[in-house]
Amino acid sequence: MAQFVVRNLEEAVKARLKRRARRHGRSMEEEAREILRSAVQKDQGATGGLGSDIAALFATVGLDSDIAELRGHPIEPASFDP
């Protein structure tokens, strides 16, 4: 297994990591490994972009038709006058 050292870690970050590890019943070292595993796992599931992410979030909402694109339409400022 590989090893690496994290230098210049702020005391506040170290304290929060220690509290988090205690909450999860793990050592600080194991908690750091779990955080790294989780971060890498999320990276692997990256999607095609922001639009795809938004579409996935609302995929189960149940719209009956597609939302029209706004490309080519002039941008008009919002009016807040009553």
mmCIF file of the N, C-alpha and C atoms, coordinates in Angstrom:
data_MODEL
# 
_entry.id   MODEL 
# 
loop_
_atom_site.group_PDB 
_atom_site.id 
_atom_site.type_symbol 
_atom_site.label_atom_id 
_atom_site.label_alt_id 
_atom_site.label_comp_id 
_atom_site.label_asym_id 
_atom_site.label_entity_id 
_atom_site.label_seq_id 
_atom_site.pdbx_PDB_ins_code 
_atom_site.Cartn_x 
_atom_site.Cartn_y 
_atom_site.Cartn_z 
_atom_site.occupancy 
_atom_site.B_iso_or_equiv 
_atom_site.pdbx_formal_charge 
_atom_site.auth_seq_id 
_atom_site.auth_comp_id 
_atom_site.auth_asym_id 
_atom_site.auth_atom_id 
_atom_site.pdbx_PDB_model_num 
ATOM 1   N N  . MET A 1 1  ? 0.834   -1.188 0.000   1.00 0.00 ? 1  MET A N  1 
ATOM 2   C CA . MET A 1 1  ? 0.000   0.000  0.000   1.00 0.00 ? 1  MET A CA 1 
ATOM 3   C C  . MET A 1 1  ? 0.876   1.247  0.000   1.00 0.00 ? 1  MET A C  1 
ATOM 4   N N  . ALA A 1 2  ? 0.390   2.283  -0.600  1.00 0.00 ? 2  ALA A N  1 
ATOM 5   C CA . ALA A 1 2  ? 1.123   3.544  -0.676  1.00 0.00 ? 2  ALA A CA 1 
ATOM 6   C C  . ALA A 1 2  ? 0.962   4.340  0.610   1.00 0.00 ? 2  ALA A C  1 
ATOM 7   N N  . GLN A 1 3  ? 1.944   5.208  0.850   1.00 0.00 ? 3  GLN A N  1 
ATOM 8   C CA . GLN A 1 3  ? 1.888   6.097  2.001   1.00 0.00 ? 3  GLN A CA 1 
ATOM 9   C C  . GLN A 1 3  ? 2.219   7.504  1.536   1.00 0.00 ? 3  GLN A C  1 
ATOM 10  N N  . PHE A 1 4  ? 1.662   8.487  2.207   1.00 0.00 ? 4  PHE A N  1 
ATOM 11  C CA . PHE A 1 4  ? 2.074   9.862  1.986   1.00 0.00 ? 4  PHE A CA 1 
ATOM 12  C C  . PHE A 1 4  ? 1.858   10.660 3.252   1.00 0.00 ? 4  PHE A C  1 
ATOM 13  N N  . VAL A 1 5  ? 2.552   11.776 3.340   1.00 0.00 ? 5  VAL A N  1 
ATOM 14  C CA . VAL A 1 5  ? 2.515   12.616 4.536   1.00 0.00 ? 5  VAL A CA 1 
ATOM 15  C C  . VAL A 1 5  ? 1.849   13.935 4.164   1.00 0.00 ? 5  VAL A C  1 
ATOM 16  N N  . VAL A 1 6  ? 0.973   14.402 5.007   1.00 0.00 ? 6  VAL A N  1 
ATOM 17  C CA . VAL A 1 6  ? 0.340   15.710 4.805   1.00 0.00 ? 6  VAL A CA 1 
ATOM 18  C C  . VAL A 1 6  ? 1.028   16.690 5.744   1.00 0.00 ? 6  VAL A C  1 
ATOM 19  N N  . ARG A 1 7  ? 1.687   17.665 5.190   1.00 0.00 ? 7  ARG A N  1 
ATOM 20  C CA . ARG A 1 7  ? 2.402   18.661 5.990   1.00 0.00 ? 7  ARG A CA 1 
ATOM 21  C C  . ARG A 1 7  ? 1.587   19.945 6.064   1.00 0.00 ? 7  ARG A C  1 
ATOM 22  N N  . ASN A 1 8  ? 1.868   20.720 7.063   1.00 0.00 ? 8  ASN A N  1 
ATOM 23  C CA . ASN A 1 8  ? 1.286   22.063 7.237   1.00 0.00 ? 8  ASN A CA 1 
ATOM 24  C C  . ASN A 1 8  ? -0.238  22.042 7.315   1.00 0.00 ? 8  ASN A C  1 
ATOM 25  N N  . LEU A 1 9  ? -0.785  21.037 7.946   1.00 0.00 ? 9  LEU A N  1 
ATOM 26  C CA . LEU A 1 9  ? -2.223  20.951 8.150   1.00 0.00 ? 9  LEU A CA 1 
ATOM 27  C C  . LEU A 1 9  ? -2.605  21.877 9.306   1.00 0.00 ? 9  LEU A C  1 
ATOM 28  N N  . GLU A 1 10 ? -3.565  22.721 9.099   1.00 0.00 ? 10 GLU A N  1 
ATOM 29  C CA . GLU A 1 10 ? -3.985  23.671 10.122  1.00 0.00 ? 10 GLU A CA 1 
ATOM 30  C C  . GLU A 1 10 ? -4.518  22.927 11.346  1.00 0.00 ? 10 GLU A C  1 
ATOM 31  N N  . GLU A 1 11 ? -4.268  23.479 12.518  1.00 0.00 ? 11 GLU A N  1 
ATOM 32  C CA . GLU A 1 11 ? -4.717  22.856 13.769  1.00 0.00 ? 11 GLU A CA 1 
ATOM 33  C C  . GLU A 1 11 ? -6.236  22.704 13.803  1.00 0.00 ? 11 GLU A C  1 
ATOM 34  N N  . ALA A 1 12 ? -6.948  23.690 13.259  1.00 0.00 ? 12 ALA A N  1 
ATOM 35  C CA . ALA A 1 12 ? -8.413  23.624 13.251  1.00 0.00 ? 12 ALA A CA 1 
ATOM 36  C C  . ALA A 1 12 ? -8.894  22.445 12.402  1.00 0.00 ? 12 ALA A C  1 
ATOM 37  N N  . VAL A 1 13 ? -8.239  22.208 11.278  1.00 0.00 ? 13 VAL A N  1 
ATOM 38  C CA . VAL A 1 13 ? -8.612  21.085 10.413  1.00 0.00 ? 13 VAL A CA 1 
ATOM 39  C C  . VAL A 1 13 ? -8.313  19.764 11.122  1.00 0.00 ? 13 VAL A C  1 
ATOM 40  N N  . LYS A 1 14 ? -7.157  19.699 11.764  1.00 0.00 ? 14 LYS A N  1 
ATOM 41  C CA . LYS A 1 14 ? -6.788  18.496 12.510  1.00 0.00 ? 14 LYS A CA 1 
ATOM 42  C C  . LYS A 1 14 ? -7.801  18.209 13.619  1.00 0.00 ? 14 LYS A C  1 
ATOM 43  N N  . ALA A 1 15 ? -8.220  19.233 14.334  1.00 0.00 ? 15 ALA A N  1 
ATOM 44  C CA . ALA A 1 15 ? -9.191  19.063 15.420  1.00 0.00 ? 15 ALA A CA 1 
ATOM 45  C C  . ALA A 1 15 ? -10.535 18.576 14.876  1.00 0.00 ? 15 ALA A C  1 
ATOM 46  N N  . ARG A 1 16 ? -10.973 19.136 13.755  1.00 0.00 ? 16 ARG A N  1 
ATOM 47  C CA . ARG A 1 16 ? -12.248 18.711 13.161  1.00 0.00 ? 16 ARG A CA 1 
ATOM 48  C C  . ARG A 1 16 ? -12.175 17.279 12.647  1.00 0.00 ? 16 ARG A C  1 
ATOM 49  N N  . LEU A 1 17 ? -11.023 16.917 12.075  1.00 0.00 ? 17 LEU A N  1 
ATOM 50  C CA . LEU A 1 17 ? -10.827 15.540 11.615  1.00 0.00 ? 17 LEU A CA 1 
ATOM 51  C C  . LEU A 1 17 ? -10.865 14.578 12.795  1.00 0.00 ? 17 LEU A C  1 
ATOM 52  N N  . LYS A 1 18 ? -10.263 14.977 13.882  1.00 0.00 ? 18 LYS A N  1 
ATOM 53  C CA . LYS A 1 18 ? -10.245 14.136 15.081  1.00 0.00 ? 18 LYS A CA 1 
ATOM 54  C C  . LYS A 1 18 ? -11.662 13.944 15.620  1.00 0.00 ? 18 LYS A C  1 
ATOM 55  N N  . ARG A 1 19 ? -12.457 15.027 15.672  1.00 0.00 ? 19 ARG A N  1 
ATOM 56  C CA . ARG A 1 19 ? -13.846 14.916 16.139  1.00 0.00 ? 19 ARG A CA 1 
ATOM 57  C C  . ARG A 1 19 ? -14.674 14.033 15.205  1.00 0.00 ? 19 ARG A C  1 
ATOM 58  N N  . ARG A 1 20 ? -14.478 14.226 13.908  1.00 0.00 ? 20 ARG A N  1 
ATOM 59  C CA . ARG A 1 20 ? -15.225 13.423 12.932  1.00 0.00 ? 20 ARG A CA 1 
ATOM 60  C C  . ARG A 1 20 ? -14.878 11.940 13.069  1.00 0.00 ? 20 ARG A C  1 
ATOM 61  N N  . ALA A 1 21 ? -13.584 11.644 13.243  1.00 0.00 ? 21 ALA A N  1 
ATOM 62  C CA . ALA A 1 21 ? -13.147 10.257 13.414  1.00 0.00 ? 21 ALA A CA 1 
ATOM 63  C C  . ALA A 1 21 ? -13.763 9.656  14.669  1.00 0.00 ? 21 ALA A C  1 
ATOM 64  N N  . ARG A 1 22 ? -13.787 10.422 15.739  1.00 0.00 ? 22 ARG A N  1 
ATOM 65  C CA . ARG A 1 22 ? -14.380 9.942  16.993  1.00 0.00 ? 22 ARG A CA 1 
ATOM 66  C C  . ARG A 1 22 ? -15.857 9.628  16.796  1.00 0.00 ? 22 ARG A C  1 
ATOM 67  N N  . ARG A 1 23 ? -16.582 10.505 16.095  1.00 0.00 ? 23 ARG A N  1 
ATOM 68  C CA . ARG A 1 23 ? -18.014 10.275 15.830  1.00 0.00 ? 23 ARG A CA 1 
ATOM 69  C C  . ARG A 1 23 ? -18.238 8.974  15.070  1.00 0.00 ? 23 ARG A C  1 
ATOM 70  N N  . HIS A 1 24 ? -17.335 8.663  14.138  1.00 0.00 ? 24 HIS A N  1 
ATOM 71  C CA . HIS A 1 24 ? -17.482 7.467  13.315  1.00 0.00 ? 24 HIS A CA 1 
ATOM 72  C C  . HIS A 1 24 ? -16.799 6.243  13.911  1.00 0.00 ? 24 HIS A C  1 
ATOM 73  N N  . GLY A 1 25 ? -16.182 6.402  15.077  1.00 0.00 ? 25 GLY A N  1 
ATOM 74  C CA . GLY A 1 25 ? -15.542 5.272  15.736  1.00 0.00 ? 25 GLY A CA 1 
ATOM 75  C C  . GLY A 1 25 ? -14.294 4.792  15.023  1.00 0.00 ? 25 GLY A C  1 
ATOM 76  N N  . ARG A 1 26 ? -13.550 5.718  14.412  1.00 0.00 ? 26 ARG A N  1 
ATOM 77  C CA . ARG A 1 26 ? -12.350 5.355  13.667  1.00 0.00 ? 26 ARG A CA 1 
ATOM 78  C C  . ARG A 1 26 ? -11.168 6.182  14.157  1.00 0.00 ? 26 ARG A C  1 
ATOM 79  N N  . SER A 1 27 ? -9.989  5.742  13.776  1.00 0.00 ? 27 SER A N  1 
ATOM 80  C CA . SER A 1 27 ? -8.790  6.536  14.035  1.00 0.00 ? 27 SER A CA 1 
ATOM 81  C C  . SER A 1 27 ? -8.770  7.700  13.041  1.00 0.00 ? 27 SER A C  1 
ATOM 82  N N  . MET A 1 28 ? -7.957  8.711  13.342  1.00 0.00 ? 28 MET A N  1 
ATOM 83  C CA . MET A 1 28 ? -7.842  9.839  12.404  1.00 0.00 ? 28 MET A CA 1 
ATOM 84  C C  . MET A 1 28 ? -7.304  9.356  11.062  1.00 0.00 ? 28 MET A C  1 
ATOM 85  N N  . GLU A 1 29 ? -6.383  8.427  11.101  1.00 0.00 ? 29 GLU A N  1 
ATOM 86  C CA . GLU A 1 29 ? -5.793  7.907  9.867   1.00 0.00 ? 29 GLU A CA 1 
ATOM 87  C C  . GLU A 1 29 ? -6.845  7.206  9.016   1.00 0.00 ? 29 GLU A C  1 
ATOM 88  N N  . GLU A 1 30 ? -7.670  6.362  9.645   1.00 0.00 ? 30 GLU A N  1 
ATOM 89  C CA . GLU A 1 30 ? -8.721  5.669  8.901   1.00 0.00 ? 30 GLU A CA 1 
ATOM 90  C C  . GLU A 1 30 ? -9.773  6.653  8.395   1.00 0.00 ? 30 GLU A C  1 
ATOM 91  N N  . GLU A 1 31 ? -10.072 7.666  9.190   1.00 0.00 ? 31 GLU A N  1 
ATOM 92  C CA . GLU A 1 31 ? -11.046 8.682  8.750   1.00 0.00 ? 31 GLU A CA 1 
ATOM 93  C C  . GLU A 1 31 ? -10.521 9.411  7.517   1.00 0.00 ? 31 GLU A C  1 
ATOM 94  N N  . ALA A 1 32 ? -9.236  9.755  7.515   1.00 0.00 ? 32 ALA A N  1 
ATOM 95  C CA . ALA A 1 32 ? -8.638  10.425 6.353   1.00 0.00 ? 32 ALA A CA 1 
ATOM 96  C C  . ALA A 1 32 ? -8.692  9.516  5.127   1.00 0.00 ? 32 ALA A C  1 
ATOM 97  N N  . ARG A 1 33 ? -8.416  8.222  5.313   1.00 0.00 ? 33 ARG A N  1 
ATOM 98  C CA . ARG A 1 33 ? -8.512  7.280  4.185   1.00 0.00 ? 33 ARG A CA 1 
ATOM 99  C C  . ARG A 1 33 ? -9.932  7.231  3.638   1.00 0.00 ? 33 ARG A C  1 
ATOM 100 N N  . GLU A 1 34 ? -10.915 7.193  4.530   1.00 0.00 ? 34 GLU A N  1 
ATOM 101 C CA . GLU A 1 34 ? -12.314 7.129  4.085   1.00 0.00 ? 34 GLU A CA 1 
ATOM 102 C C  . GLU A 1 34 ? -12.710 8.405  3.333   1.00 0.00 ? 34 GLU A C  1 
ATOM 103 N N  . ILE A 1 35 ? -12.253 9.544  3.816   1.00 0.00 ? 35 ILE A N  1 
ATOM 104 C CA . ILE A 1 35 ? -12.535 10.810 3.130   1.00 0.00 ? 35 ILE A CA 1 
ATOM 105 C C  . ILE A 1 35 ? -11.927 10.792 1.726   1.00 0.00 ? 35 ILE A C  1 
ATOM 106 N N  . LEU A 1 36 ? -10.694 10.320 1.609   1.00 0.00 ? 36 LEU A N  1 
ATOM 107 C CA . LEU A 1 36 ? -10.044 10.250 0.301   1.00 0.00 ? 36 LEU A CA 1 
ATOM 108 C C  . LEU A 1 36 ? -10.752 9.260  -0.621  1.00 0.00 ? 36 LEU A C  1 
ATOM 109 N N  . ARG A 1 37 ? -11.126 8.099  -0.091  1.00 0.00 ? 37 ARG A N  1 
ATOM 110 C CA . ARG A 1 37 ? -11.868 7.123  -0.906  1.00 0.00 ? 37 ARG A CA 1 
ATOM 111 C C  . ARG A 1 37 ? -13.161 7.733  -1.444  1.00 0.00 ? 37 ARG A C  1 
ATOM 112 N N  . SER A 1 38 ? -13.873 8.401  -0.572  1.00 0.00 ? 38 SER A N  1 
ATOM 113 C CA . SER A 1 38 ? -15.147 9.011  -0.958  1.00 0.00 ? 38 SER A CA 1 
ATOM 114 C C  . SER A 1 38 ? -14.945 10.087 -2.020  1.00 0.00 ? 38 SER A C  1 
ATOM 115 N N  . ALA A 1 39 ? -13.924 10.911 -1.856  1.00 0.00 ? 39 ALA A N  1 
ATOM 116 C CA . ALA A 1 39 ? -13.663 11.985 -2.816  1.00 0.00 ? 39 ALA A CA 1 
ATOM 117 C C  . ALA A 1 39 ? -13.327 11.428 -4.194  1.00 0.00 ? 39 ALA A C  1 
ATOM 118 N N  . VAL A 1 40 ? -12.540 10.368 -4.241  1.00 0.00 ? 40 VAL A N  1 
ATOM 119 C CA . VAL A 1 40 ? -12.163 9.761  -5.519  1.00 0.00 ? 40 VAL A CA 1 
ATOM 120 C C  . VAL A 1 40 ? -13.346 9.066  -6.156  1.00 0.00 ? 40 VAL A C  1 
ATOM 121 N N  . GLN A 1 41 ? -14.171 8.423  -5.339  1.00 0.00 ? 41 GLN A N  1 
ATOM 122 C CA . GLN A 1 41 ? -15.344 7.726  -5.852  1.00 0.00 ? 41 GLN A CA 1 
ATOM 123 C C  . GLN A 1 41 ? -16.300 8.714  -6.515  1.00 0.00 ? 41 GLN A C  1 
ATOM 124 N N  . LYS A 1 42 ? -16.489 9.874  -5.912  1.00 0.00 ? 42 LYS A N  1 
ATOM 125 C CA . LYS A 1 42 ? -17.363 10.896 -6.486  1.00 0.00 ? 42 LYS A CA 1 
ATOM 126 C C  . LYS A 1 42 ? -16.817 11.390 -7.808  1.00 0.00 ? 42 LYS A C  1 
ATOM 127 N N  . ASP A 1 43 ? -15.498 11.506 -7.920  1.00 0.00 ? 43 ASP A N  1 
ATOM 128 C CA . ASP A 1 43 ? -14.870 11.952 -9.163  1.00 0.00 ? 43 ASP A CA 1 
ATOM 129 C C  . ASP A 1 43 ? -15.159 11.000 -10.309 1.00 0.00 ? 43 ASP A C  1 
ATOM 130 N N  . GLN A 1 44 ? -15.142 9.714  -10.040 1.00 0.00 ? 44 GLN A N  1 
ATOM 131 C CA . GLN A 1 44 ? -15.359 8.725  -11.084 1.00 0.00 ? 44 GLN A CA 1 
ATOM 132 C C  . GLN A 1 44 ? -16.767 8.797  -11.647 1.00 0.00 ? 44 GLN A C  1 
ATOM 133 N N  . GLY A 1 45 ? -17.708 9.282  -10.871 1.00 0.00 ? 45 GLY A N  1 
ATOM 134 C CA . GLY A 1 45 ? -19.080 9.358  -11.329 1.00 0.00 ? 45 GLY A CA 1 
ATOM 135 C C  . GLY A 1 45 ? -19.415 10.683 -11.987 1.00 0.00 ? 45 GLY A C  1 
ATOM 136 N N  . ALA A 1 46 ? -18.382 11.434 -12.401 1.00 0.00 ? 46 ALA A N  1 
ATOM 137 C CA . ALA A 1 46 ? -18.624 12.746 -13.013 1.00 0.00 ? 46 ALA A CA 1 
ATOM 138 C C  . ALA A 1 46 ? -19.513 12.596 -14.244 1.00 0.00 ? 46 ALA A C  1 
ATOM 139 N N  . THR A 1 47 ? -20.388 13.534 -14.418 1.00 0.00 ? 47 THR A N  1 
ATOM 140 C CA . THR A 1 47 ? -21.328 13.487 -15.536 1.00 0.00 ? 47 THR A CA 1 
ATOM 141 C C  . THR A 1 47 ? -20.857 14.374 -16.677 1.00 0.00 ? 47 THR A C  1 
ATOM 142 N N  . GLY A 1 48 ? -21.722 14.578 -17.640 1.00 0.00 ? 48 GLY A N  1 
ATOM 143 C CA . GLY A 1 48 ? -21.369 15.315 -18.831 1.00 0.00 ? 48 GLY A CA 1 
ATOM 144 C C  . GLY A 1 48 ? -21.341 16.817 -18.667 1.00 0.00 ? 48 GLY A C  1 
ATOM 145 N N  . GLY A 1 49 ? -21.704 17.356 -17.541 1.00 0.00 ? 49 GLY A N  1 
ATOM 146 C CA . GLY A 1 49 ? -21.664 18.790 -17.344 1.00 0.00 ? 49 GLY A CA 1 
ATOM 147 C C  . GLY A 1 49 ? -22.808 19.269 -16.479 1.00 0.00 ? 49 GLY A C  1 
ATOM 148 N N  . LEU A 1 50 ? -22.867 20.568 -16.290 1.00 0.00 ? 50 LEU A N  1 
ATOM 149 C CA . LEU A 1 50 ? -23.873 21.162 -15.419 1.00 0.00 ? 50 LEU A CA 1 
ATOM 150 C C  . LEU A 1 50 ? -25.289 20.880 -15.907 1.00 0.00 ? 50 LEU A C  1 
ATOM 151 N N  . GLY A 1 51 ? -25.522 21.034 -17.188 1.00 0.00 ? 51 GLY A N  1 
ATOM 152 C CA . GLY A 1 51 ? -26.858 20.786 -17.727 1.00 0.00 ? 51 GLY A CA 1 
ATOM 153 C C  . GLY A 1 51 ? -27.322 19.355 -17.488 1.00 0.00 ? 51 GLY A C  1 
ATOM 154 N N  . SER A 1 52 ? -26.420 18.410 -17.677 1.00 0.00 ? 52 SER A N  1 
ATOM 155 C CA . SER A 1 52 ? -26.746 17.003 -17.436 1.00 0.00 ? 52 SER A CA 1 
ATOM 156 C C  . SER A 1 52 ? -27.033 16.759 -15.963 1.00 0.00 ? 52 SER A C  1 
ATOM 157 N N  . ASP A 1 53 ? -26.245 17.400 -15.084 1.00 0.00 ? 53 ASP A N  1 
ATOM 158 C CA . ASP A 1 53 ? -26.479 17.265 -13.647 1.00 0.00 ? 53 ASP A CA 1 
ATOM 159 C C  . ASP A 1 53 ? -27.849 17.813 -13.260 1.00 0.00 ? 53 ASP A C  1 
ATOM 160 N N  . ILE A 1 54 ? -28.205 18.967 -13.786 1.00 0.00 ? 54 ILE A N  1 
ATOM 161 C CA . ILE A 1 54 ? -29.503 19.571 -13.483 1.00 0.00 ? 54 ILE A CA 1 
ATOM 162 C C  . ILE A 1 54 ? -30.631 18.692 -14.019 1.00 0.00 ? 54 ILE A C  1 
ATOM 163 N N  . ALA A 1 55 ? -30.477 18.186 -15.227 1.00 0.00 ? 55 ALA A N  1 
ATOM 164 C CA . ALA A 1 55 ? -31.498 17.311 -15.809 1.00 0.00 ? 55 ALA A CA 1 
ATOM 165 C C  . ALA A 1 55 ? -31.687 16.055 -14.957 1.00 0.00 ? 55 ALA A C  1 
ATOM 166 N N  . ALA A 1 56 ? -30.586 15.502 -14.458 1.00 0.00 ? 56 ALA A N  1 
ATOM 167 C CA . ALA A 1 56 ? -30.680 14.308 -13.618 1.00 0.00 ? 56 ALA A CA 1 
ATOM 168 C C  . ALA A 1 56 ? -31.406 14.603 -12.311 1.00 0.00 ? 56 ALA A C  1 
ATOM 169 N N  . LEU A 1 57 ? -31.178 15.790 -11.750 1.00 0.00 ? 57 LEU A N  1 
ATOM 170 C CA . LEU A 1 57 ? -31.848 16.159 -10.501 1.00 0.00 ? 57 LEU A CA 1 
ATOM 171 C C  . LEU A 1 57 ? -33.362 16.227 -10.662 1.00 0.00 ? 57 LEU A C  1 
ATOM 172 N N  . PHE A 1 58 ? -33.820 16.671 -11.815 1.00 0.00 ? 58 PHE A N  1 
ATOM 173 C CA . PHE A 1 58 ? -35.244 16.872 -12.027 1.00 0.00 ? 58 PHE A CA 1 
ATOM 174 C C  . PHE A 1 58 ? -35.872 15.800 -12.926 1.00 0.00 ? 58 PHE A C  1 
ATOM 175 N N  . ALA A 1 59 ? -35.169 14.716 -13.165 1.00 0.00 ? 59 ALA A N  1 
ATOM 176 C CA . ALA A 1 59 ? -35.660 13.669 -14.068 1.00 0.00 ? 59 ALA A CA 1 
ATOM 177 C C  . ALA A 1 59 ? -36.941 13.021 -13.565 1.00 0.00 ? 59 ALA A C  1 
ATOM 178 N N  . THR A 1 60 ? -37.133 12.988 -12.249 1.00 0.00 ? 60 THR A N  1 
ATOM 179 C CA . THR A 1 60 ? -38.305 12.299 -11.707 1.00 0.00 ? 60 THR A CA 1 
ATOM 180 C C  . THR A 1 60 ? -39.447 13.249 -11.361 1.00 0.00 ? 60 THR A C  1 
ATOM 181 N N  . VAL A 1 61 ? -39.336 14.505 -11.771 1.00 0.00 ? 61 VAL A N  1 
ATOM 182 C CA . VAL A 1 61 ? -40.368 15.489 -11.432 1.00 0.00 ? 61 VAL A CA 1 
ATOM 183 C C  . VAL A 1 61 ? -41.663 15.220 -12.188 1.00 0.00 ? 61 VAL A C  1 
ATOM 184 N N  . GLY A 1 62 ? -41.570 14.746 -13.405 1.00 0.00 ? 62 GLY A N  1 
ATOM 185 C CA . GLY A 1 62 ? -42.761 14.384 -14.150 1.00 0.00 ? 62 GLY A CA 1 
ATOM 186 C C  . GLY A 1 62 ? -43.262 15.453 -15.106 1.00 0.00 ? 62 GLY A C  1 
ATOM 187 N N  . LEU A 1 63 ? -42.375 16.179 -15.751 1.00 0.00 ? 63 LEU A N  1 
ATOM 188 C CA . LEU A 1 63 ? -42.813 17.134 -16.771 1.00 0.00 ? 63 LEU A CA 1 
ATOM 189 C C  . LEU A 1 63 ? -43.368 16.359 -17.965 1.00 0.00 ? 63 LEU A C  1 
ATOM 190 N N  . ASP A 1 64 ? -44.429 16.896 -18.565 1.00 0.00 ? 64 ASP A N  1 
ATOM 191 C CA . ASP A 1 64 ? -45.043 16.215 -19.698 1.00 0.00 ? 64 ASP A CA 1 
ATOM 192 C C  . ASP A 1 64 ? -44.396 16.556 -21.031 1.00 0.00 ? 64 ASP A C  1 
ATOM 193 N N  . SER A 1 65 ? -43.665 17.643 -21.085 1.00 0.00 ? 65 SER A N  1 
ATOM 194 C CA . SER A 1 65 ? -43.030 18.044 -22.344 1.00 0.00 ? 65 SER A CA 1 
ATOM 195 C C  . SER A 1 65 ? -41.659 18.640 -22.050 1.00 0.00 ? 65 SER A C  1 
ATOM 196 N N  . ASP A 1 66 ? -40.841 18.735 -23.085 1.00 0.00 ? 66 ASP A N  1 
ATOM 197 C CA . ASP A 1 66 ? -39.519 19.315 -22.932 1.00 0.00 ? 66 ASP A CA 1 
ATOM 198 C C  . ASP A 1 66 ? -39.634 20.817 -22.739 1.00 0.00 ? 66 ASP A C  1 
ATOM 199 N N  . ILE A 1 67 ? -38.648 21.379 -22.093 1.00 0.00 ? 67 ILE A N  1 
ATOM 200 C CA . ILE A 1 67 ? -38.581 22.827 -21.922 1.00 0.00 ? 67 ILE A CA 1 
ATOM 201 C C  . ILE A 1 67 ? -37.851 23.401 -23.132 1.00 0.00 ? 67 ILE A C  1 
ATOM 202 N N  . ALA A 1 68 ? -38.448 24.388 -23.770 1.00 0.00 ? 68 ALA A N  1 
ATOM 203 C CA . ALA A 1 68 ? -37.849 24.969 -24.977 1.00 0.00 ? 68 ALA A CA 1 
ATOM 204 C C  . ALA A 1 68 ? -36.533 25.665 -24.655 1.00 0.00 ? 68 ALA A C  1 
ATOM 205 N N  . GLU A 1 69 ? -35.581 25.575 -25.588 1.00 0.00 ? 69 GLU A N  1 
ATOM 206 C CA . GLU A 1 69 ? -34.303 26.255 -25.406 1.00 0.00 ? 69 GLU A CA 1 
ATOM 207 C C  . GLU A 1 69 ? -34.489 27.751 -25.644 1.00 0.00 ? 69 GLU A C  1 
ATOM 208 N N  . LEU A 1 70 ? -33.643 28.524 -25.027 1.00 0.00 ? 70 LEU A N  1 
ATOM 209 C CA . LEU A 1 70 ? -33.734 29.973 -25.158 1.00 0.00 ? 70 LEU A CA 1 
ATOM 210 C C  . LEU A 1 70 ? -32.668 30.549 -26.079 1.00 0.00 ? 70 LEU A C  1 
ATOM 211 N N  . ARG A 1 71 ? -31.940 29.711 -26.778 1.00 0.00 ? 71 ARG A N  1 
ATOM 212 C CA . ARG A 1 71 ? -30.908 30.199 -27.687 1.00 0.00 ? 71 ARG A CA 1 
ATOM 213 C C  . ARG A 1 71 ? -31.526 31.036 -28.783 1.00 0.00 ? 71 ARG A C  1 
ATOM 214 N N  . GLY A 1 72 ? -30.879 32.158 -29.081 1.00 0.00 ? 72 GLY A N  1 
ATOM 215 C CA . GLY A 1 72 ? -31.334 33.003 -30.165 1.00 0.00 ? 72 GLY A CA 1 
ATOM 216 C C  . GLY A 1 72 ? -32.400 34.011 -29.778 1.00 0.00 ? 72 GLY A C  1 
ATOM 217 N N  . HIS A 1 73 ? -32.906 33.962 -28.567 1.00 0.00 ? 73 HIS A N  1 
ATOM 218 C CA . HIS A 1 73 ? -33.898 34.914 -28.105 1.00 0.00 ? 73 HIS A CA 1 
ATOM 219 C C  . HIS A 1 73 ? -33.207 36.086 -27.422 1.00 0.00 ? 73 HIS A C  1 
ATOM 220 N N  . PRO A 1 74 ? -33.726 37.289 -27.597 1.00 0.00 ? 74 PRO A N  1 
ATOM 221 C CA . PRO A 1 74 ? -33.101 38.436 -26.932 1.00 0.00 ? 74 PRO A CA 1 
ATOM 222 C C  . PRO A 1 74 ? -33.266 38.344 -25.415 1.00 0.00 ? 74 PRO A C  1 
ATOM 223 N N  . ILE A 1 75 ? -32.264 38.805 -24.701 1.00 0.00 ? 75 ILE A N  1 
ATOM 224 C CA . ILE A 1 75 ? -32.316 38.815 -23.245 1.00 0.00 ? 75 ILE A CA 1 
ATOM 225 C C  . ILE A 1 75 ? -32.991 40.107 -22.803 1.00 0.00 ? 75 ILE A C  1 
ATOM 226 N N  . GLU A 1 76 ? -34.019 39.973 -22.003 1.00 0.00 ? 76 GLU A N  1 
ATOM 227 C CA . GLU A 1 76 ? -34.740 41.143 -21.510 1.00 0.00 ? 76 GLU A CA 1 
ATOM 228 C C  . GLU A 1 76 ? -34.598 41.216 -19.997 1.00 0.00 ? 76 GLU A C  1 
ATOM 229 N N  . PRO A 1 77 ? -34.313 42.396 -19.471 1.00 0.00 ? 77 PRO A N  1 
ATOM 230 C CA . PRO A 1 77 ? -34.179 42.520 -18.013 1.00 0.00 ? 77 PRO A CA 1 
ATOM 231 C C  . PRO A 1 77 ? -35.525 42.307 -17.325 1.00 0.00 ? 77 PRO A C  1 
ATOM 232 N N  . ALA A 1 78 ? -35.477 41.815 -16.109 1.00 0.00 ? 78 ALA A N  1 
ATOM 233 C CA . ALA A 1 78 ? -36.692 41.600 -15.328 1.00 0.00 ? 78 ALA A CA 1 
ATOM 234 C C  . ALA A 1 78 ? -37.273 42.941 -14.915 1.00 0.00 ? 78 ALA A C  1 
ATOM 235 N N  . SER A 1 79 ? -38.585 43.021 -14.874 1.00 0.00 ? 79 SER A N  1 
ATOM 236 C CA . SER A 1 79 ? -39.259 44.237 -14.440 1.00 0.00 ? 79 SER A CA 1 
ATOM 237 C C  . SER A 1 79 ? -39.952 43.944 -13.111 1.00 0.00 ? 79 SER A C  1 
ATOM 238 N N  . PHE A 1 80 ? -39.664 44.764 -12.107 1.00 0.00 ? 80 PHE A N  1 
ATOM 239 C CA . PHE A 1 80 ? -40.256 44.571 -10.806 1.00 0.00 ? 80 PHE A CA 1 
ATOM 240 C C  . PHE A 1 80 ? -41.298 45.646 -10.485 1.00 0.00 ? 80 PHE A C  1 
ATOM 241 N N  . ASP A 1 81 ? -41.701 46.396 -11.493 1.00 0.00 ? 81 ASP A N  1 
ATOM 242 C CA . ASP A 1 81 ? -42.717 47.424 -11.289 1.00 0.00 ? 81 ASP A CA 1 
ATOM 243 C C  . ASP A 1 81 ? -44.086 46.785 -11.161 1.00 0.00 ? 81 ASP A C  1 
ATOM 244 N N  . PRO A 1 82 ? -44.910 47.279 -10.224 1.00 0.00 ? 82 PRO A N  1 
ATOM 245 C CA . PRO A 1 82 ? -46.249 46.696 -10.049 1.00 0.00 ? 82 PRO A CA 1 
ATOM 246 C C  . PRO A 1 82 ? -47.207 47.031 -11.171 1.00 0.00 ? 82 PRO A C  1 
# 
